[in-house]
């Protein structure tokens, strides 16, 4: 019972060893992350098409729930750019931004996402996320970064514009560019330039001035707060809202309220597929970050328990005025670098944000939306990595096709179609590659017992012995390919008297492949050719022993390929006879 509780409630594990040193490190990390999250949460809510307070609300209860159920010591959960964009895309199709229906749909999306993640975790189905290959994820995040940056230009220009794709957004910006507000543009450009400089140049400058590394890091992370403070004071002091500068306005001064998602079947049907996409993308991003950070401290995470933690966080967001959340890369790295020891750092961050929600929200009334847009642009452009196109082109054309298609389709047709197409294309390309596996004809390396590809190495061969090494498991997609390849090969070489399948690269043989091997055995038997296997892995052999194949096979199963060579090669057999 205790072991099971510890498995599903990791807080019982690390909480039992919590000490004063961990408390000190977690508190420091929480202060730094809280400073970073206040403007970021407001900005991401704006990106999702929700009131700014929704970003704060989505960063309080979800973080606390993750600290109870999650296994990562450094992962910081909350709104992130890509999920915010997906939320806006999904919810925008069922309700108009700024309406009560829009907010309810966002809550429903969070609930569906949370339930889906929770079910995956409870049934240990985390492996399903592997269907999103890294190239597809990289392509999607790059395209999303460009889409997000383009979508924020309207706030930096101070104009009205819309669109769910890059083309639509750029056309809309062009149509409204005549309404550009010069003061808003100056604020937006200045804030963007300042934030880029903070990211790259502020910390080295502070270090040269003699500031310690920890304090320099804190001041650097507070850069967005400085931009918020300065532009807010300017908007207030010069009444810039009266001169056309769009400001945040009134933000409720309260803790997260209790909210109820919409449970109508029609709404659930419309949001089900987007919820699945958001869940899988958020989980992949979150687990990638968590595993990377855990490895640096020789810790480990449990991906299936992470599903439960993220599921609980999203369900919490659904009932506390938030929207879908996941583990963010930037804030998690900041949390890690700031010295977070346990998930308690996230709980302390939630407390800090709760204090901000109660005491500080009136201070952001005059905050220009252009500043929040600048915060988003600087954050997402760091995610854009067009070099992935060059890397995949050099390494694998099929991966390049998946990346390029994902980027183009996301930019042209929208985020949901883009990522769905990327996933489908990845699966199709994988099936295509495995349907025509590399099959090497191998021979003996002189003076050894090793066998290598005859086209790559100077090896000994025997005209009466054909040894093929399929470099792939055999299953329904490629079984007929191997059968046809062997048939074509022996048709071209009438000297062949024995065929050996070297199975060292096979991890599995499914039933379709078994039937194909049986058909091949019958065909070779009719031709008077022996059919043998070598180096069959234990689990595969266990499956074969439970069938009639090994009894009906006209040849033998050899432990090592060298044993097959000694027994079947003509020269070896002649020597043995002498």
N, C-alpha and C positions, 0 to 999 in steps of 0.2 A: 504493500500500500504506500509506504513512504517513498519507495523507489519510483512508483508511478506518479505520485504527486510531484516529486522533484523533476520528473521528465516533462510534465505538462505545466509546472509552475517553477521555472528556473530561478525565480526570486528566492525560493527556499534554499537553493544551493549556494548562490553567491551571497545571499543575505546572512547566512549562518557564519560567514567568515568576514563580514564587514567590520572594518576597524576605523580608528581615527584618521589614519593616513589616507585611506580610501575616501573618507568623508571630505577631507581637505582638498584632495585632487578633484573630486567630483564637483564640489562647490565652485572651485575656480573655473573649471571647464563650463559649468552651467552659466556662470556670469558672462563668459566670453560668447557662448552660443546664443544666449538670450539677447545680448546686444546686437548680434548679427541677425537674429530671426525677426525682430520687431519690424524693421522696414521690409524685410524679405517676405514675411507673411502677408503684410498689407499688399505688397506688389503682386504676389501670386494669386491672391483673391481677385485683384483687378484683372489679371490675365484670364482667370476662370469665368469672368463676367459676373462675379458676385460682389456684394458689399465688402469693403475692406476688413470689417470685423470678422468675417467668415474665415479669413486666413489666420487670425489670432485664435479663434475658437478651435479650428482644425489642428492647432499646435499644442493644445493643453491636455484634454482628456486622452486623445490618441497616444500621446507620448507616455502618459502615465500607464495606460493599459499595456503598451509595448514593454515597458520596464518590468512588468509583472510576468508577461508571457514570452518575451523575446529572449534569444540566447546571445546576441551580440553585445559586447561590453561597450562598444563605441557608436553603434548605429543611432543616428538622430532621425526620428520619424516626424513627418509633417508634410505640408504642401510642397510639391516640387514643380519645376517648370513644365516638364513633359506631361505629367499627369494633369496639371492645370489646363494645358492646351487641349488634351483629350476630353477633359470635363466640359470645357466650353464647346467643343465640337459636338459632343454627344447630346448635351442638354439643350444646346441651341437648336437642335432639330425637333424638340418636343415642346419648347416654350420660348417666349421672348425674354431677352435679358432685362433685368430690372423688375420683373413681375414676381408675384408670390409663387406662381407655378414653376418658375425657373429655379428658385431656391429649393422648393420641395423636390423637384426632379434631381437636383444635385445631392440632396440628402438620400434619395432613393438609390442613386448611383453608388453612393458610398456604402449603403446597406447591402446592395447586391454584390458589390465587390468584396465586402467583408465576409459575407456568407459563402461566396465562392472560394475565397482563400481559406476560410475555416474548414470547409468540407475537404478541400485538397489536403490540408494539413492532417486532419483526423484520419483520413484514409491513406495517408502516406503517399500522395500522388505528386510530390514535388517534381518528379522527373518529367512531367508534362511540359514544364517550362523549357526543357531542352529543345523543343521544337522551334524555339526562337533562336536561331544561330547567332553567333557573335557578329558576323558581317551584317546580318539583317538589323540587329540592334544598333550597331554603329551607324549604319545608313539611316535608320529611322531617327536616331537622336540628332544626327547632323542635319537632316532635313527639317526636323522639328525645331531645332535651334534657329535655322534660317527663317522658318515660318513665324516663330515667336518674335524674333527681332523685327521682322517686317510688320507684324501686327501692332507693335508698340510705337511705330513711327507716327501714327495718328495722334498719340498723346504728346510726342515730342514736337510735332508740328502744330498741335492745337487745333486739329480739324476733325470732322466726322468722317469716318471711313469704315469699311467692313470687308468681309470676305473670308471664306474658309480655306482657300487655296492661295498660293503665292501669286498666281496670275490675277485672281479676283482682287486680292489685297492691293497689288500694285496699280491695277486699273482704277480701283476706288480712290486710292491716294492721288492718282493723277487727276481724277475728275474734281477732287475737292481741294487741290493744292492752292487754288486761288483764295481760299478762306484762311490761309496760313496766318497764325498769330505770332508776330515777331518776338514778343516778350517770352512767350512759351517756348519758342525755338531756342532763344538764347539760354533759358534755364535748362532745357533738355540737353542741349549740346554741351553746355558747361558742366552739368552734372555727370554726363556720360564720360567726358574727357577726364574729369576729376577722379571718377571711380576707376577708370582704366589705369590712371597714374597711381592710385592707391594700391591697386593689385600688384603692380610691377615695381614701383619706385619708392613707396613710402617706407617700407620696412628696412631696405638697405640704407636709406637716408637716416632713419632713427638710430640704426646700429652705428653708423659713422659718427653720430652725435653723442655716442656713449651710452645710449639706453640699453638696458639688459634685454636678452632675447625674449623672455616671457612678456615683459611690459611692451616691447616693440610689437609683438604679435597682437596683444590686446588692442593697442592703439590702431594698428592696421585693420583689424577686424571691425573696429568702430568707425571706419571710413564712411560706410553708407549712412551711419547715424549722423555723422558730421554734415553730410550732404543734405540729409533730411532737416536737420536743425537750421542750417544756414538758409536754405530755400524757403523753409516755412516762415522764418523771421522776415525774410524779404517780402514774401507774399502778404504777411500781416502788416508790416510797417508801411508798405507802399500801396496797400489795398489793391493788389494785382488782380484779385478776383473780379473787381469792377472793371478791369481793363481786358477782360476776356480770357484770363488764365484760369483753367479748370483746376479746382482744388478738391481734396477729399471730402470736405464738409463734415457734417455731424456724424460721429461714430459712437454707438451706444457705450455707455460707461458701466459695464457689468461683466459678470462671469458668464461663461457659456450657458445659454438657456437650454431647457429641455425641449427638444423638437421631435416631431413625428414625421418620418418619411411617408411619401405616398405609397399606398399598397394596392392601387388599382391594377388589375390584370393588364389593361392596355398599356399603362405606363411601364410596368415591369417588362412586358414583351418588347417595347421599343428600346429599353435600356439594357436588356440582357446581354446582347452581343458586345456593346461598348464596355459593359462592366467586366466581361471576361477578358477583353483586350487590355483594359486598364490594369486588371489584376495581374495578368501574366507579365506585362511589361514592367509594372511596378515591382513585382516580385523578383524578376531577373535583375533589374537595376539594384535593388536593395541587397539581394544575396551576393551579387558581385562585389559590392562595396564592403559588406560585412565580412566576407571571406578574405578579402585583401587586407583589411585592417586586423582581423584576427590572426592572420598568418604572421604579421609583424611582431606579435607578442607570443607566438607559439600557442595560440589558443585555437579553439575550434567552435564552429557553430553547427546547429542541427537545422538543415534546410526545411524539413517538415515542420519543426517547431516554429521556425521563422514564419511559415505560412499561417500558423495559428496566431502568432504575435501580431502579424500585419492584419490578419482577419479581425482580431479583437480591436485593433486600433481603428480600422475603418468602420466597424459597427459602432464604436464609441463616437466617431465623428458624425455618423448619421443621426444620432440622438442628442447631439450637443451643438447643432448649428454649423457643422463643418461641411466638408466635401472629401472625395477620395484622397488618401495620403499614402505615402510610402517612405522608405529610407532615402534621404537625399545625399548625393555624393559630397557636395561642398560642405554642408553643415556637419556631416559625419567625419570628414577629414579634419575640420576645425575642432570638433569635439575630441577626436583622437589626439591631435597635436597639442591641444590644451591640457592633456593629461587625464582624461576621463578613465576611471578605473572600472566602473560598473555601470549597469543601466540606471542606477540611481541618479547619475548625472542628468539623464533625460527627465527624470521626475522633478529634480530641482529646477531644470530649465522650464518645465511646465508651471511651476510655482512662480518663477520670475515673470513669465508671460501672463499669468493670471493677475499678478500685481499690476502689470502694464495695462491689462484690459480694464482694470478697475480705476486706476489712478492716472494713467498717462494718455488715454484716448482723446480727451479734450485738447491736448496739446498739438494733435495732428490735424485739427480742423482746417488750417490754412496750408497744409502740405500740398504742393502742386503735384498733380498726377504725372506731370512730365518727369519729376524726380523718381517716382516709382517706376515709370517706364524705363528710365535710364538704369535703374537697379536691375531690372529684368534683362535688358539688352546686354549689359556687361556680364551678367551671370550666364546667360545662354550661349553667348558667342564663344565662351570657353569650352562649350560642349561640341562646337562645330569642328569636325576633323575630316576635311576633304582629302587628306593624305591617304585615307583608307582606300580610296579608289586606285591610287598608284600602287599601294602595297598589294592589294588583291589582284590587280592586273598582272603584276610580276609573278605572284605565287600561284594563283588559281583563277582561271578565266570563269569558271562556274561561280565562284564566290564573288568575283567582280560583277557578274551579271546580276546576282542577288542584291548586292549593294547598290549598284547603279539603278536597277529597277525600283528598289525601295525608295531611294532618294527622289527619283523623277516622279514616281506615282504619288508619293506623299506631297511633293510640292505642287503637282498639277491637279491631283484628284482629291486630296485631303488626307488627314492622318489615319483614319480608320481603313480606308481602301489601301493606303500605302503599306501599312504594317501587315494587313491581312494578305495582300499580294506578295509581300516579302516572305511571309511564312509559307504560303502555298508554293512559291517558286523554289524556296529552299528544299522543301520536301520533294518536289518534282525532280529537282536537280540531283538530290541524294539518291532517289530511286533510279534515275537514269544512270548515274555513275555506278551504282551497285548492280544494275542490271547487266552491265558489261564489265565485269571485274577484270583486273589484270591477272592473266594466267601465264606463268613463266614455265618454259620448258627448261629443266635443270639437268646438270651433269656433275660429275664428281671432280672437285678440285684436286689435282694431282698431289699425292703424298699426304692427303688428309682424309677425313671422313665427312667433309662438308660438301654440300651441294649448292650450286649457284646457277643463275640464269645463263644459258648458253650464248645469249647475245651480248652479255656484258663481261664474261670472264672466259679465260682459256681453260676449258674443262674437258674431261674425258666423257665420251658418250658411247652408246652401243646402238647400232642400227636396229637391233631386234627389241630394244627396250625403250619405251616412251614414258618419261616421268614428267608429269605436269603438277605445278604447285599453284592452285587458285589462292590468290591473296585476298580472300573475302569469305565470310560465312556464306553457306549455301541456303537460299530460301526461295520462295515462290517466284520472285522477280528475276533471278539469274540462273535458276536450275536448268532451264531449257538451253540457255546460252552455253553452259559448260557441256551439255550433252551434244549439241551441234558441233562445238569446237573439237571435241574428241573424235566424233564421226568424220569430220572433214580432214582431220590430221591423219587418221589411219587410212583414209581413202587415198591420200597422196603418197603414202609410204607403205608399200605392200610387204616390206621386210619385218614390220613390227609384229612381235609375237606376244608381248606382254605390255600392259598399260598400268602404271602406278600413279595413283593420286596421292601426292604428298600433302597431308592435311594439317601441317604445322600452323597455318594461318587461319584455320577454321575454328571459330568459337561456337558454331551452332550449325545444325542441319535440320531444317524443318521438314514437315511431312511431304510437301510438294517436291522438295529436293530429294527426299528419300525415294519417292516414286520415280524420279528422273534417274537416280543412280541404279534402281532396279531395272529400268528399261535399258540403260546403258549396259548393264551386266548381261542381260539377255541378248542384246545385239552383238556384243563382243564374243559371247559364248557361241553363237551361231557362226561366227567368223573364225572360230578356233583360236581366239586371242584371250589370254589370261587377264583378269581384272583384279587389281590389288589396291590396298590402302596402306599408307605408312604414316607414322607419327600422329596418330589420331589422339586428340586430347581426351582426358578421362571423362569429363561430363558428356562429351559427344559420344564416346564409346559406350557409356552407360545407356544412352538412348538407343544406340544401334543394337546392343545386345538384347533389348526387349522386342526386337522385330525378327522377321524371317530373313532379312537381307543377308546377315552374316552367314547363315546356313546355306542360302541359295547362291551366294557369291562364288564364282568359279576359281577364285584365287585366295590369297591370304591377307591378313592384317599384320603388318610388320611393325615392331616397336620403333625401329629407326630406319630411315631411308637407306643407310649404309647396309643394313641387313638385307633389304630388298635388292640392292645392287649386287651384293655377294651371291645371292641365291638365283638371280634372274639374268644378270648380264652374261652374254655368250662367252666372252673371254674368261670371266670368272668361273663359269660352269665348266669350261674346257680344262682349266687348270685343276679344278676340284676332281674331275674325272681322271686326270693323269695321276 
